[in-house]
């Protein structure tokens, strides 16, 4: 099915929905993992992002997302200068992520305080994105719903306990996916919700003794 978004594209600043709007949304999701503007970011651009990204404003768009700007924010044009003023140190590199990676793919490492997170994400057209990896865990996050990501010990009852906390907050769980690298190790949970979870709910999840960390990612599409 072809949507109106596919025809007219997203509301945005910049010449390309893939290179600008999608790139900005990737930066926004990466920002959520460190709970604010990172202090430093290493941006590895693959394929078309590497070849033509600078001319299409991909570098500015990613920096804008890391600063918390939305794709329609006119400050995208000055995002690199604003990043320097705000203390965001950035480094852009051209690389090959993998032979089968989407042409508009980026690996983004963000650091804020003691925390560093690494994502691999692609801009797949009309401003749409998909995160395919977070900290080495394979995932599928598109930002079309309010999203919570959790790393926790793989133990019985963990999913039910987290779902219970969200239910108490009247947050409706739309989808949930769980990935683990090995049985008995840590599990990576992606919970997509119809409603935005409160800080209280995220704190309650993170206080569970078997949870390593929990983060709320902004709804950036849909």
Residue pairs with C-beta under 8 A, 6 or more apart in sequence:
5 126
5 127
5 128
6 125
6 126
9 17
9 21
9 126
9 127
10 17
10 21
10 71
10 72
10 126
10 127
11 71
11 72
12 20
12 21
12 24
12 71
12 72
12 127
13 20
13 71
13 72
13 73
13 74
13 76
13 77
14 20
14 21
14 56
14 57
14 60
14 61
14 71
14 76
15 56
15 57
16 56
16 57
17 125
17 126
17 127
18 48
18 104
18 123
18 124
18 125
18 126
18 127
19 48
19 49
19 52
19 53
19 56
19 57
19 58
19 61
19 104
19 123
20 56
20 57
20 58
20 60
20 61
20 71
20 76
21 61
21 71
21 123
21 127
22 61
22 104
22 123
22 124
22 125
22 127
22 128
22 129
23 49
23 53
23 57
23 58
23 61
23 62
23 65
23 104
23 106
23 123
24 61
24 62
24 64
24 65
24 69
24 70
24 71
24 76
25 65
25 71
25 123
25 127
25 129
25 143
25 220
25 221
26 62
26 65
26 106
26 108
26 119
26 121
26 123
26 129
26 131
27 61
27 62
27 63
27 64
27 65
27 66
27 67
27 108
28 65
28 66
28 68
28 70
28 143
28 218
28 220
29 65
29 119
29 121
29 129
29 131
29 141
29 143
29 217
29 218
29 220
30 38
30 41
30 65
30 66
30 108
30 110
30 117
30 119
30 121
31 37
31 38
31 65
31 66
31 67
31 68
31 110
32 215
32 216
32 217
32 218
33 110
33 115
33 117
33 119
33 134
33 149
33 215
33 217
34 110
34 111
34 112
34 113
34 115
34 116
34 117
35 112
35 215
36 68
36 112
37 66
37 67
37 68
37 86
37 87
37 88
37 112
38 66
38 88
38 110
38 111
38 112
39 87
39 88
39 89
39 111
39 112
39 113
40 88
40 89
40 90
40 91
40 110
40 111
41 62
41 63
41 66
41 88
41 89
41 90
41 91
41 108
41 109
41 110
41 111
42 90
42 91
42 93
42 108
42 109
43 59
43 62
43 90
43 91
43 92
43 93
43 106
43 107
43 108
44 93
44 94
44 95
44 97
44 106
44 107
44 108
44 109
45 53
45 58
45 92
45 93
45 94
45 95
45 106
46 94
46 95
46 96
46 97
46 101
46 103
46 105
46 106
46 107
47 101
47 102
47 103
47 104
47 105
48 103
48 104
49 58
49 103
49 104
49 105
49 106
49 123
50 94
50 95
53 59
57 76
57 77
59 80
59 92
60 76
60 77
60 78
60 79
60 80
61 71
61 76
61 79
62 106
62 108
63 79
63 80
63 82
63 83
63 88
63 90
64 73
64 75
64 76
64 79
66 83
66 88
66 90
66 110
67 75
67 79
67 82
67 83
67 86
67 88
69 75
69 76
69 79
70 220
71 127
75 82
80 90
83 90
95 107
97 105
97 107
97 120
101 120
101 122
102 122
102 123
102 124
104 122
104 123
104 124
105 120
105 121
105 122
105 123
106 120
106 121
106 122
107 118
107 119
107 120
108 118
108 119
108 120
108 121
109 116
109 117
109 118
110 116
110 117
110 118
117 134
117 135
118 133
118 134
118 135
118 136
119 131
119 133
119 134
119 135
120 131
120 132
120 133
121 129
121 130
121 131
121 132
122 129
122 130
122 132
123 129
124 130
127 221
128 142
128 221
129 142
129 143
129 220
129 221
130 140
130 141
130 142
131 139
131 140
131 141
131 142
131 143
132 138
132 139
132 140
133 139
134 141
134 149
134 188
135 151
135 188
136 181
137 151
137 179
137 181
137 188
138 179
139 149
139 177
139 179
139 188
139 190
140 177
140 190
141 147
141 149
141 190
141 217
142 221
142 222
143 217
143 218
143 219
143 220
143 221
143 222
144 192
144 219
144 221
144 222
145 174
145 175
145 192
145 193
145 194
145 219
145 222
146 192
146 193
146 194
146 195
146 196
146 197
146 216
146 217
146 218
146 219
147 190
147 191
147 192
147 193
147 216
147 217
147 219
148 166
148 189
148 190
148 191
148 193
148 197
148 202
148 205
148 214
148 215
148 216
148 217
149 188
149 189
149 190
149 191
149 214
149 215
149 217
150 162
150 188
150 189
150 191
150 205
150 211
150 213
150 214
150 215
151 186
151 187
151 188
151 189
151 211
151 212
151 213
151 214
152 158
152 162
152 186
152 187
152 189
152 208
152 210
152 211
152 212
153 186
153 187
153 210
153 211
153 212
154 180
154 183
154 184
154 185
154 186
154 187
155 210
158 187
158 208
158 210
159 176
159 178
159 189
161 208
162 189
162 191
162 205
162 208
163 173
163 176
165 201
165 204
165 205
166 173
166 191
166 193
166 197
166 201
167 173
168 201
169 197
169 198
169 200
169 201
170 195
171 193
171 194
171 195
171 196
171 197
171 201
172 193
172 194
172 195
173 191
173 192
173 193
173 194
174 192
174 193
174 194
175 191
175 192
176 189
176 190
176 191
176 192
177 189
177 190
178 187
178 188
178 189
178 190
179 187
179 188
179 190
180 186
180 187
180 188
186 212
196 216
196 219
197 216
202 214
202 215
202 216
205 211
205 214
206 213
206 214
